[in-house]
Amino acid sequence: MDVQAIAHRGYSAKYPENTLAAYEASINLGFSHIEVDVHLSRDEVPVIMHDQTVDRTTNGTGLINTYTLKELRRLKTSGNEQIPTLEEVLDLAKGQVNIAIELKQNENMYPRLEGKVAALIEEKRMANDVYVNSFNHESMGTLREIAPDLEIGLIKSDATPALFPYMEKIQASSIAMELRFYTEAFADECKERGYQLIVWPVDTKEACKRMAKRPDVLCTVNELELFKENYHA
């Protein structure tokens, strides 16, 4: 792990996103974190995919939660990969890399998502290897009630200090935001309060050079080799 950054959906610029191949490639490149997006299948197995439908990244159609895991296994991505389960990714990552788990909880689409993910992390004894976050801030409040000691965070494209009271309430430790809304002042305030600031996407030479001046900010990356060549803190 010689690159302190998050591989977004694995090495998603070169391999089918959110697949074991993409995660293996980012691990081999030495990235410290991989980012995974989690939904529930119809039989409530945590599975990895960004969208709530299978249309964009597989040869199937429809909502993920209308498929059982067995049915999802029959679908193929562009690289002829299968949709992985969260358990498979945790097994792959254990002892090698940290995992940023994003819960894709759209309103309350998956009522048992938080509990299923927390239980799996506990079963694998990987609480020290993961953090969990979401655009759905209520979901993180629910997760905190279920898992008092799990590291959690919030995601908001245009994050501001207005989030800090809620972060304190649920004991969140990180906030992820879009790079285009990033300011040095906000980064300073996060650092002062002890919050880990995360930005995405850092995918150009200019962005790498800019963020290299702030090694306290964790970068989320799609163009892994470009980042590795141009980010020099």
Backbone as CSV, one residue per row, in Angstrom:
resi,resn,N_x,N_y,N_z,CA_x,CA_y,CA_z,C_x,C_y,C_z
1,MET,0.847,-1.197,0.000,0.000,0.000,0.000,0.885,1.252,0.000
2,ASP,1.411,1.608,-1.170,2.272,2.783,-1.231,1.562,4.005,-1.775
3,VAL,0.275,3.886,-2.124,-0.493,5.023,-2.622,-1.665,5.267,-1.671
4,GLN,-1.602,6.348,-0.908,-2.666,6.659,0.038,-3.812,7.362,-0.682
5,ALA,-4.680,6.581,-1.241,-5.828,7.106,-1.989,-6.848,5.988,-2.166
6,ILE,-8.057,6.393,-2.587,-9.170,5.462,-2.743,-9.371,5.140,-4.224
7,ALA,-9.303,3.868,-4.576,-9.580,3.426,-5.946,-11.091,3.327,-6.113
8,HIS,-11.644,4.248,-6.913,-13.094,4.390,-7.054,-13.690,3.251,-7.873
9,ARG,-14.481,2.402,-7.202,-15.062,1.210,-7.835,-13.958,0.277,-8.339
10,GLY,-12.815,0.293,-7.662,-11.654,-0.444,-8.122,-10.947,0.342,-9.212
11,TYR,-10.231,-0.351,-10.078,-9.605,0.342,-11.211,-10.649,0.441,-12.311
12,SER,-11.592,1.368,-12.115,-12.782,1.419,-12.966,-12.527,2.041,-14.330
13,ALA,-11.394,2.709,-14.504,-11.088,3.276,-15.821,-10.543,2.225,-16.786
14,LYS,-10.099,1.088,-16.254,-9.453,0.082,-17.082,-10.159,-1.268,-17.050
15,TYR,-10.898,-1.538,-15.980,-11.595,-2.816,-15.809,-13.078,-2.550,-15.550
16,PRO,-13.942,-3.533,-15.736,-15.358,-3.326,-15.422,-15.521,-2.886,-13.964
17,GLU,-16.188,-1.788,-13.756,-16.295,-1.207,-12.417,-16.955,-2.153,-11.424
18,ASN,-16.525,-2.029,-10.158,-17.130,-2.802,-9.072,-17.100,-4.313,-9.331
19,THR,-15.984,-4.779,-9.884,-15.806,-6.218,-10.077,-14.539,-6.656,-9.347
20,LEU,-14.414,-7.944,-9.117,-13.224,-8.453,-8.438,-11.965,-8.155,-9.246
21,ALA,-12.056,-8.179,-10.565,-10.906,-7.859,-11.407,-10.449,-6.422,-11.188
22,ALA,-11.409,-5.503,-11.095,-11.078,-4.091,-10.869,-10.457,-3.882,-9.496
23,TYR,-10.962,-4.596,-8.500,-10.406,-4.465,-7.151,-9.014,-5.076,-7.057
24,GLU,-8.822,-6.220,-7.668,-7.503,-6.856,-7.662,-6.469,-5.954,-8.322
25,ALA,-6.855,-5.316,-9.422,-5.923,-4.439,-10.140,-5.510,-3.255,-9.278
26,SER,-6.455,-2.675,-8.540,-6.117,-1.524,-7.699,-5.254,-1.944,-6.516
27,ILE,-5.497,-3.119,-5.989,-4.648,-3.647,-4.916,-3.230,-3.860,-5.432
28,ASN,-3.115,-4.412,-6.630,-1.796,-4.660,-7.211,-1.033,-3.372,-7.492
29,LEU,-1.762,-2.275,-7.731,-1.120,-0.984,-7.944,-0.729,-0.302,-6.636
30,GLY,-1.123,-0.886,-5.511,-0.679,-0.380,-4.223,-1.564,0.676,-3.590
31,PHE,-2.836,0.777,-4.028,-3.724,1.770,-3.430,-4.160,1.318,-2.038
32,SER,-4.286,2.299,-1.145,-4.574,1.995,0.261,-6.026,1.634,0.507
33,HIS,-6.950,2.095,-0.372,-8.378,1.862,-0.207,-9.009,1.441,-1.530
34,ILE,-10.050,0.630,-1.440,-10.944,0.411,-2.566,-12.338,0.863,-2.151
35,GLU,-13.080,1.420,-3.112,-14.436,1.900,-2.830,-15.439,0.946,-3.450
36,VAL,-16.436,0.536,-2.663,-17.450,-0.407,-3.137,-18.836,0.169,-2.887
37,ASP,-19.753,-0.088,-3.811,-21.140,0.378,-3.714,-22.036,-0.813,-3.432
38,VAL,-22.870,-0.716,-2.398,-23.604,-1.896,-1.924,-25.119,-1.713,-2.014
39,HIS,-25.767,-2.714,-2.598,-27.225,-2.849,-2.642,-27.586,-4.201,-2.021
40,LEU,-28.884,-4.488,-1.949,-29.341,-5.820,-1.525,-30.072,-6.511,-2.664
41,SER,-29.784,-7.791,-2.839,-30.555,-8.611,-3.774,-31.941,-8.884,-3.193
42,ARG,-32.784,-9.512,-3.981,-34.140,-9.809,-3.508,-34.119,-10.702,-2.283
43,ASP,-33.124,-11.597,-2.205,-32.997,-12.463,-1.034,-32.055,-11.853,0.016
44,GLU,-31.860,-10.534,-0.081,-31.189,-9.708,0.934,-29.720,-10.082,1.147
45,VAL,-29.032,-10.342,0.055,-27.578,-10.523,0.101,-26.934,-9.206,-0.344
46,PRO,-25.990,-8.653,0.431,-25.302,-7.432,-0.008,-24.460,-7.695,-1.252
47,VAL,-24.766,-6.981,-2.330,-24.058,-7.158,-3.598,-23.491,-5.820,-4.051
48,ILE,-22.497,-5.900,-4.938,-21.732,-4.732,-5.337,-22.141,-4.263,-6.725
49,MET,-22.664,-3.035,-6.785,-22.981,-2.379,-8.048,-23.265,-0.916,-7.747
50,HIS,-22.970,-0.049,-8.699,-23.212,1.377,-8.455,-24.681,1.740,-8.616
51,ASP,-25.264,1.426,-9.751,-26.645,1.815,-10.029,-27.614,0.903,-9.295
52,GLN,-28.872,1.365,-9.165,-29.872,0.494,-8.540,-30.495,-0.468,-9.544
53,THR,-30.148,-0.287,-10.823,-30.550,-1.255,-11.849,-29.305,-1.901,-12.435
54,VAL,-29.497,-3.042,-13.082,-28.372,-3.758,-13.684,-28.139,-3.351,-15.133
55,ASP,-28.949,-2.423,-15.646,-28.968,-2.116,-17.077,-27.626,-1.628,-17.628
56,ARG,-26.982,-0.697,-16.966,-25.806,-0.030,-17.531,-24.578,-0.928,-17.574
57,THR,-24.389,-1.761,-16.576,-23.119,-2.482,-16.450,-23.211,-3.985,-16.690
58,THR,-24.399,-4.497,-16.988,-24.522,-5.928,-17.288,-25.395,-6.131,-18.518
59,ASN,-25.570,-7.392,-18.888,-26.430,-7.737,-20.019,-27.880,-7.965,-19.594
60,GLY,-28.224,-7.543,-18.362,-29.591,-7.686,-17.874,-30.315,-6.358,-17.816
61,THR,-31.559,-6.404,-17.351,-32.352,-5.187,-17.166,-33.132,-5.304,-15.862
62,GLY,-33.432,-4.146,-15.263,-34.285,-4.128,-14.086,-33.550,-3.807,-12.798
63,LEU,-34.341,-3.644,-11.744,-33.810,-3.306,-10.432,-33.058,-4.493,-9.826
64,ILE,-31.973,-4.171,-9.112,-31.196,-5.219,-8.445,-32.069,-6.016,-7.488
65,ASN,-32.941,-5.326,-6.751,-33.718,-6.021,-5.716,-34.896,-6.820,-6.261
66,THR,-34.977,-6.938,-7.593,-35.946,-7.869,-8.179,-35.275,-9.192,-8.539
67,TYR,-33.961,-9.263,-8.363,-33.193,-10.472,-8.663,-32.715,-11.132,-7.368
68,THR,-32.764,-12.448,-7.315,-32.063,-13.176,-6.250,-30.573,-13.180,-6.580
69,LEU,-29.753,-13.539,-5.599,-28.320,-13.619,-5.866,-28.037,-14.621,-6.984
70,LYS,-28.708,-15.752,-6.952,-28.494,-16.773,-7.990,-28.792,-16.213,-9.374
71,GLU,-29.854,-15.412,-9.469,-30.207,-14.801,-10.756,-29.188,-13.740,-11.165
72,LEU,-28.714,-12.963,-10.201,-27.693,-11.955,-10.500,-26.410,-12.611,-11.007
73,ARG,-26.105,-13.790,-10.483,-24.890,-14.498,-10.882,-24.897,-14.879,-12.362
74,ARG,-26.085,-14.970,-12.937,-26.172,-15.352,-14.351,-25.872,-14.185,-15.288
75,LEU,-25.905,-12.965,-14.750,-25.637,-11.782,-15.563,-24.131,-11.604,-15.731
76,LYS,-23.745,-10.939,-16.808,-22.329,-10.694,-17.088,-22.093,-9.206,-17.338
77,THR,-20.917,-8.735,-16.920,-20.513,-7.368,-17.220,-19.812,-7.343,-18.570
78,SER,-19.373,-6.154,-18.972,-18.706,-6.015,-20.264,-17.448,-6.868,-20.349
79,GLY,-16.799,-7.110,-19.237,-15.587,-7.925,-19.235,-15.853,-9.366,-18.887
80,ASN,-17.101,-9.783,-19.000,-17.511,-11.151,-18.706,-17.279,-11.523,-17.236
81,GLU,-17.348,-10.501,-16.368,-17.215,-10.711,-14.927,-18.604,-10.913,-14.319
82,GLN,-18.637,-11.516,-13.132,-19.885,-11.631,-12.382,-20.031,-10.457,-11.415
83,ILE,-21.268,-10.205,-11.010,-21.518,-9.232,-9.951,-21.028,-9.837,-8.637
84,PRO,-20.090,-9.196,-7.948,-19.595,-9.788,-6.699,-20.497,-9.466,-5.518
85,THR,-20.385,-10.281,-4.499,-21.037,-9.978,-3.223,-20.081,-9.166,-2.365
86,LEU,-20.627,-8.473,-1.375,-19.776,-7.756,-0.434,-18.863,-8.729,0.299
87,GLU,-19.374,-9.909,0.615,-18.557,-10.902,1.311,-17.323,-11.269,0.494
88,GLU,-17.488,-11.440,-0.800,-16.349,-11.777,-1.654,-15.307,-10.668,-1.665
89,VAL,-15.766,-9.427,-1.704,-14.831,-8.303,-1.722,-14.107,-8.181,-0.385
90,LEU,-14.823,-8.379,0.706,-14.180,-8.344,2.022,-13.117,-9.443,2.113
91,ASP,-13.433,-10.632,1.625,-12.468,-11.732,1.645,-11.238,-11.404,0.801
92,LEU,-11.451,-10.792,-0.351,-10.349,-10.403,-1.234,-9.461,-9.350,-0.576
93,ALA,-10.098,-8.384,0.088,-9.380,-7.231,0.612,-8.688,-7.490,1.948
94,LYS,-9.175,-8.459,2.697,-8.705,-8.656,4.070,-7.191,-8.811,4.134
95,GLY,-6.580,-7.986,4.965,-5.143,-8.038,5.140,-4.346,-7.351,4.053
96,GLN,-5.042,-6.811,3.040,-4.343,-6.179,1.916,-4.657,-4.700,1.756
97,VAL,-5.904,-4.327,2.001,-6.337,-2.974,1.648,-7.538,-2.598,2.503
98,ASN,-7.748,-1.300,2.720,-8.929,-0.815,3.429,-10.101,-0.701,2.464
99,ILE,-11.316,-0.783,3.003,-12.505,-0.754,2.151,-13.411,0.399,2.543
100,ALA,-13.720,1.238,1.561,-14.705,2.308,1.728,-16.030,1.779,1.190
101,ILE,-16.964,1.515,2.085,-18.243,0.903,1.707,-19.309,1.988,1.619
102,GLU,-19.831,2.216,0.423,-20.914,3.188,0.259,-22.248,2.452,0.176
103,LEU,-23.149,2.774,1.082,-24.483,2.190,1.045,-25.341,2.982,0.066
104,LYS,-25.868,2.308,-0.940,-26.705,2.950,-1.956,-28.169,2.867,-1.523
105,GLN,-28.423,3.501,-0.407,-29.762,3.473,0.185,-30.572,4.646,-0.358
106,ASN,-31.410,4.379,-1.351,-32.269,5.400,-1.946,-33.559,5.478,-1.139
107,GLU,-33.706,6.581,-0.361,-34.775,6.684,0.624,-34.686,5.463,1.536
108,ASN,-35.694,4.586,1.558,-35.587,3.378,2.379,-35.829,2.155,1.494
109,MET,-35.127,2.150,0.355,-35.331,1.090,-0.638,-34.995,-0.291,-0.084
110,TYR,-33.985,-0.335,0.789,-33.545,-1.601,1.370,-33.634,-1.501,2.904
111,PRO,-34.777,-1.813,3.497,-34.968,-1.595,4.933,-33.944,-2.294,5.825
112,ARG,-33.343,-3.384,5.347,-32.407,-4.150,6.185,-30.950,-4.019,5.721
113,LEU,-30.683,-3.059,4.840,-29.336,-2.916,4.287,-28.297,-2.639,5.366
114,GLU,-28.572,-1.672,6.227,-27.585,-1.301,7.243,-27.262,-2.476,8.169
115,GLY,-28.300,-3.195,8.588,-28.102,-4.320,9.474,-27.345,-5.458,8.819
116,LYS,-27.655,-5.732,7.552,-26.974,-6.808,6.837,-25.489,-6.506,6.660
117,VAL,-25.176,-5.266,6.313,-23.777,-4.883,6.104,-23.019,-4.902,7.427
118,ALA,-23.619,-4.353,8.475,-22.960,-4.344,9.782,-22.692,-5.763,10.276
119,ALA,-23.658,-6.644,10.079,-23.500,-8.035,10.524,-22.377,-8.737,9.773
120,LEU,-22.263,-8.468,8.478,-21.223,-9.105,7.676,-19.833,-8.604,8.085
121,ILE,-19.720,-7.304,8.335,-18.439,-6.749,8.786,-18.037,-7.371,10.122
122,GLU,-19.015,-7.525,11.002,-18.725,-8.129,12.308,-18.332,-9.603,12.147
123,GLU,-19.073,-10.315,11.293,-18.785,-11.733,11.070,-17.364,-11.934,10.554
124,LYS,-16.925,-11.026,9.672,-15.584,-11.125,9.085,-14.509,-10.515,9.989
125,ARG,-14.921,-9.924,11.090,-13.995,-9.262,12.020,-13.144,-8.226,11.290
126,MET,-13.841,-7.363,10.535,-13.136,-6.387,9.707,-13.507,-4.944,10.034
127,ALA,-13.981,-4.709,11.250,-14.365,-3.349,11.641,-13.195,-2.377,11.533
128,ASN,-11.988,-2.859,11.745,-10.812,-1.989,11.671,-10.304,-1.795,10.250
129,ASP,-10.915,-2.481,9.298,-10.460,-2.420,7.898,-11.414,-1.640,7.001
130,VAL,-12.524,-1.166,7.550,-13.545,-0.535,6.715,-14.025,0.778,7.327
131,TYR,-14.588,1.614,6.471,-15.507,2.645,6.937,-16.699,2.631,5.990
132,VAL,-17.850,3.045,6.490,-19.094,3.000,5.726,-19.638,4.416,5.602
133,ASN,-20.064,4.802,4.403,-20.658,6.130,4.233,-21.799,6.081,3.222
134,SER,-22.465,7.219,3.065,-23.629,7.252,2.169,-24.049,8.689,1.902
135,PHE,-24.661,8.905,0.731,-25.354,10.161,0.471,-26.602,10.263,1.345
136,ASN,-27.135,9.122,1.759,-28.330,9.075,2.599,-27.891,9.205,4.063
137,HIS,-28.007,10.398,4.597,-27.488,10.658,5.937,-28.331,9.985,7.015
138,GLU,-29.615,9.790,6.764,-30.448,9.049,7.708,-29.992,7.606,7.812
139,SER,-29.529,7.053,6.697,-29.009,5.687,6.697,-27.822,5.563,7.643
140,MET,-26.976,6.583,7.674,-25.821,6.548,8.573,-26.250,6.681,10.030
141,GLY,-27.330,7.414,10.279,-27.880,7.465,11.626,-28.404,6.105,12.065
142,THR,-29.063,5.410,11.138,-29.551,4.055,11.414,-28.390,3.104,11.688
143,LEU,-27.354,3.208,10.861,-26.196,2.334,11.034,-25.521,2.580,12.379
144,ARG,-25.457,3.836,12.789,-24.830,4.137,14.073,-25.586,3.464,15.227
145,GLU,-26.921,3.442,15.147,-27.712,2.777,16.183,-27.437,1.273,16.207
146,ILE,-27.230,0.694,15.032,-26.979,-0.748,14.929,-25.557,-1.091,15.357
147,ALA,-24.611,-0.258,14.942,-23.182,-0.549,15.150,-22.507,0.650,15.820
148,PRO,-22.545,0.723,17.142,-22.042,1.902,17.860,-20.566,2.204,17.630
149,ASP,-19.771,1.199,17.266,-18.324,1.403,17.163,-17.796,1.440,15.736
150,LEU,-18.669,1.271,14.758,-18.217,1.223,13.368,-17.863,2.628,12.882
151,GLU,-16.807,2.727,12.076,-16.433,4.022,11.519,-17.377,4.365,10.372
152,ILE,-18.000,5.549,10.464,-18.972,5.957,9.442,-18.694,7.382,8.976
153,GLY,-19.275,7.725,7.825,-19.096,9.061,7.276,-20.268,9.461,6.409
154,LEU,-20.263,10.721,5.994,-21.301,11.265,5.128,-20.716,11.605,3.764
155,ILE,-21.579,11.602,2.748,-21.210,12.064,1.414,-22.179,13.175,1.016
156,LYS,-21.641,14.278,0.543,-22.470,15.357,0.000,-21.611,16.140,-0.983
157,SER,-22.097,16.252,-2.213,-21.287,16.872,-3.264,-20.760,18.235,-2.857
158,ASP,-21.651,19.069,-2.325,-21.271,20.431,-1.947,-21.270,20.581,-0.425
159,ALA,-20.506,19.743,0.236,-20.468,19.723,1.698,-20.056,21.073,2.264
160,THR,-20.664,21.418,3.398,-20.364,22.665,4.101,-20.315,22.381,5.602
161,PRO,-19.866,23.359,6.395,-19.851,23.174,7.851,-21.235,22.935,8.459
162,ALA,-22.305,23.157,7.688,-23.657,22.896,8.201,-23.849,21.421,8.555
163,LEU,-22.998,20.541,8.028,-23.094,19.113,8.324,-22.480,18.749,9.671
164,PHE,-21.651,19.609,10.212,-20.888,19.238,11.403,-21.740,18.863,12.613
165,PRO,-22.828,19.567,12.903,-23.635,19.158,14.066,-24.186,17.733,13.947
166,TYR,-24.646,17.365,12.742,-25.166,16.002,12.560,-24.030,14.987,12.632
167,MET,-22.877,15.338,12.078,-21.724,14.446,12.157,-21.342,14.187,13.609
168,GLU,-21.407,15.229,14.394,-21.098,15.073,15.821,-22.143,14.189,16.501
169,LYS,-23.398,14.392,16.139,-24.490,13.628,16.748,-24.342,12.134,16.498
170,ILE,-23.998,11.754,15.276,-23.904,10.323,14.936,-22.467,9.806,15.020
171,GLN,-21.578,10.671,15.476,-20.162,10.303,15.622,-19.555,9.830,14.307
172,ALA,-19.830,10.589,13.263,-19.202,10.337,11.965,-17.771,10.857,11.999
173,SER,-16.891,10.211,11.259,-15.489,10.620,11.278,-14.993,11.163,9.949
174,SER,-15.828,11.076,8.884,-15.366,11.554,7.582,-16.498,12.213,6.812
175,ILE,-16.104,13.078,5.866,-17.049,13.700,4.948,-16.423,13.691,3.558
176,ALA,-17.175,13.193,2.573,-16.696,13.118,1.189,-17.452,14.121,0.332
177,MET,-16.723,14.825,-0.527,-17.325,15.876,-1.347,-16.689,15.898,-2.739
178,GLU,-17.362,16.550,-3.680,-16.825,16.716,-5.023,-15.699,17.739,-5.020
179,LEU,-14.674,17.454,-5.801,-13.513,18.334,-5.871,-13.893,19.742,-6.319
180,ARG,-14.885,19.864,-7.200,-15.233,21.193,-7.717,-15.785,22.115,-6.641
181,PHE,-16.223,21.567,-5.499,-16.723,22.395,-4.400,-15.690,22.557,-3.280
182,TYR,-14.544,21.936,-3.441,-13.510,21.936,-2.402,-12.921,23.327,-2.206
183,THR,-12.690,23.687,-0.945,-11.971,24.914,-0.623,-10.944,24.617,0.458
184,GLU,-9.885,25.394,0.475,-8.867,25.236,1.509,-9.457,25.534,2.890
185,ALA,-10.364,26.493,2.938,-10.972,26.863,4.223,-11.753,25.689,4.811
186,PHE,-12.503,24.984,3.961,-13.271,23.841,4.456,-12.339,22.721,4.887
187,ALA,-11.278,22.497,4.116,-10.299,21.476,4.487,-9.661,21.804,5.833
188,ASP,-9.353,23.078,6.047,-8.761,23.504,7.317,-9.711,23.243,8.479
189,GLU,-11.001,23.540,8.262,-11.970,23.360,9.339,-12.178,21.874,9.660
190,CYS,-12.211,21.041,8.627,-12.322,19.598,8.858,-11.128,19.092,9.664
191,LYS,-9.944,19.535,9.279,-8.732,19.108,9.980,-8.756,19.549,11.438
192,GLU,-9.189,20.774,11.652,-9.249,21.314,13.010,-10.218,20.527,13.885
193,ARG,-11.312,20.064,13.296,-12.325,19.321,14.045,-12.030,17.818,14.120
194,GLY,-11.000,17.387,13.423,-10.628,15.970,13.471,-11.396,15.092,12.508
195,TYR,-12.018,15.696,11.471,-12.744,14.918,10.466,-11.844,14.642,9.266
196,GLN,-11.930,13.433,8.740,-11.216,13.101,7.509,-11.995,13.630,6.321
197,LEU,-11.415,14.548,5.569,-12.042,15.053,4.357,-11.604,14.186,3.183
198,ILE,-12.590,13.822,2.349,-12.367,12.994,1.163,-12.905,13.758,-0.047
199,VAL,-12.139,13.795,-1.137,-12.610,14.484,-2.342,-12.606,13.543,-3.537
200,TRP,-13.525,13.819,-4.463,-13.570,13.046,-5.714,-13.995,13.952,-6.846
201,PRO,-13.643,13.695,-8.116,-12.612,12.758,-8.543,-11.297,13.514,-8.742
202,VAL,-10.188,12.877,-8.450,-8.879,13.489,-8.669,-8.250,12.726,-9.835
203,ASP,-8.562,13.186,-11.057,-8.272,12.400,-12.259,-7.509,13.157,-13.335
204,THR,-6.970,14.329,-13.006,-6.145,15.064,-13.965,-4.808,15.402,-13.309
205,LYS,-3.808,15.711,-14.131,-2.501,16.094,-13.587,-2.645,17.329,-12.697
206,GLU,-3.465,18.277,-13.152,-3.648,19.513,-12.381,-4.274,19.228,-11.029
207,ALA,-5.276,18.336,-11.010,-5.936,17.995,-9.746,-4.968,17.261,-8.817
208,CYS,-4.148,16.397,-9.380,-3.161,15.670,-8.564,-2.190,16.637,-7.906
209,LYS,-1.685,17.571,-8.684,-0.728,18.541,-8.148,-1.377,19.424,-7.094
210,ARG,-2.632,19.789,-7.320,-3.345,20.622,-6.345,-3.526,19.891,-5.023
211,MET,-3.980,18.643,-5.093,-4.285,17.910,-3.869,-3.033,17.363,-3.188
212,ALA,-1.948,17.264,-3.920,-0.697,16.827,-3.300,-0.229,17.811,-2.228
213,LYS,-0.703,19.041,-2.323,-0.356,20.044,-1.311,-1.143,19.843,-0.023
214,ARG,-2.157,18.960,-0.064,-2.985,18.683,1.112,-2.996,17.186,1.387
215,PRO,-1.901,16.618,1.859,-1.862,15.173,2.112,-2.821,14.721,3.204
216,ASP,-3.389,15.677,3.963,-4.383,15.326,4.981,-5.744,15.032,4.369
217,VAL,-5.938,15.387,3.089,-7.197,15.129,2.375,-7.031,13.844,1.567
218,LEU,-7.982,12.922,1.710,-7.926,11.633,1.011,-8.595,11.763,-0.353
219,CYS,-7.879,11.367,-1.392,-8.378,11.517,-2.759,-9.051,10.243,-3.247
220,THR,-10.141,10.412,-4.002,-10.833,9.308,-4.654,-10.529,9.379,-6.145
221,VAL,-10.090,8.246,-6.718,-9.425,8.255,-8.015,-10.022,7.215,-8.949
222,ASN,-10.217,7.602,-10.217,-10.571,6.656,-11.276,-9.360,6.300,-12.131
223,GLU,-8.563,7.316,-12.470,-7.378,7.134,-13.321,-6.180,6.801,-12.431
224,LEU,-6.094,5.548,-12.022,-5.150,5.159,-10.973,-3.690,5.374,-11.366
225,GLU,-3.312,4.979,-12.562,-1.911,5.121,-12.957,-1.533,6.590,-13.130
226,LEU,-2.428,7.404,-13.658,-2.174,8.837,-13.765,-1.950,9.447,-12.387
227,PHE,-2.782,9.062,-11.436,-2.646,9.584,-10.073,-1.303,9.156,-9.473
228,LYS,-0.967,7.905,-9.639,0.256,7.369,-9.075,1.487,8.094,-9.626
229,GLU,1.415,8.492,-10.892,2.543,9.169,-11.536,2.636,10.644,-11.177
230,ASN,1.510,11.270,-10.822,1.490,12.734,-10.697,1.206,13.273,-9.296
231,TYR,0.797,12.413,-8.363,0.530,12.877,-6.999,1.788,12.672,-6.175
232,HIS,2.414,13.764,-5.832,3.642,13.704,-5.048,3.537,14.673,-3.890
233,ALA,3.133,14.130,-2.723,2.925,14.971,-1.549,4.265,15.450,-0.986
